[in-house]
């Protein structure tokens, strides 16, 4: 008997699913729980929000040690936030002395963002805590489950990108 094509099950006359049965809902809930638990720890130990942690981490990944300073637009895009949200996060980090903002050497109005020494110290603690959390989550899965999860996440992201191409023009974050 031939194998059903993707989407065949969705076309069957099954009773409608409730929201709790939807894969996208379950993935979102799991991601939110992981993020909320991280946010609680990062706030308690480092006095940074999840958005601030992501900004610091992305600047560390793209900053002077690994290339050029990062623009606000690039930082917002990488974090999955809109420019206004990221602007507020960055303003708070600048005020706290964790990020330095300079006009780009490339001219124009582009702002280049880098970590300060204090920001780099906070980042070092944050990335150690993040690595510890990552190891904890990986440890609750068998090697086969972890491999299957990695494969499934890649496939789901690729399918979501394909589905987005059929939608009206929007950013990846839905704005």
C-alpha positions, 0 to 999 in steps of 0.5 A: 500500500502506498505511503500517504503524502504529507498532509493526507491525514489533515484532509481526512474527515477526522473530528476537529482538533482542540487547540491542545492537540495542535503541534504548533500550540504544543511547541509554543507552550514548551518553548514558552516554558523553557523561556520563562524558566530561563527568564526567571533565572537570568533575572534573579542571578544577573538582573537581566530580562530575556530580551536583554540576555538575547541582545547581549548574547547576539552582540557577543556572537557578532561583536568585535571578537567575531567581526564588526559591531552590530546594527540595531536592525540586524540585532532585532532581526536576529532576536526575532523582535521588531526594531522598536522592541529592540530599541527599548531593550538596547536603550536600557542596556546602554543606560546600565553601561552594558552596551556601547552605541556609536555611529557606524564608520560606514557613514549615514545614520547607522548605529553600531552596537558593541558590548562594554567590558561590563556587558562582556562580564555579564555575558560570560555569566549568562552564557555559562548559565545558558550552557548549564540549562542546555545540558539539563534539557539535553540530559532528559533525552536519550541520544536517539530522542535528541537526534530525532528532535534536532531533525524534527526541528529542522524539518518544522522550521523548513516547512514553516518557511515554505508556508510563509512564502504563501502568506502576505509579505511579513517579517518572520516575527509576524509583524 
